[in-house]
Amino acid sequence: MLALVQRVTTASVSVKNLVVGQINQGLLAFICIEKSDDSKNLERMAEKLTKYRIFTDANDKMNLSVRDIEGGILLVPQFTLSADTKKGLRPNFSNSAPTNFSKHMFDAFVGLVRNKYSNVEVGKFGSDMQVSLVNNGPVTFLLSSK
């Protein structure tokens, strides 16, 4: 499981010009389920995402989590993160999980994150989404549950 996490001032996701998720200060996390993922991967990522310290403290050190600052989390499904781009000029998605499995795992992951933290918004799985954000820093990390 992969998560491309961005520290944001604001972020939103829309489907057909309708906002389906929006946060102010917090984390925008693009979530990728891979075919080898299981419930342990989901739990590790949920724990990491809610406790990862990438917000600055009074000494300007990345020492605070999204929970510490009472920010929002916007989860957006993003299968393209699993692309193998080592060869050629077209991405290979052989590591991507099948759609039904991915949807089930993404929904389970959203539930886990919501059980750990209440301020969670979600994009719409399988939809053509438009994501808007103001990256704060910029600060971006690629997290893995493995």
Secondary structure, 3 states (H helix, E strand, C coil): CEEEEEEEEEEEEEECCEEEEEECCEEEEEEECECCCCHHHHHHHHHHHHHCCCEECCCCCEEECHHHHCCEEEEEECHHHHCECCCCCCCECCCECCHHHHHHHHHHHHHHHHHHCCCEEECCCCCCEEEEEEEEEEEEEEEECC
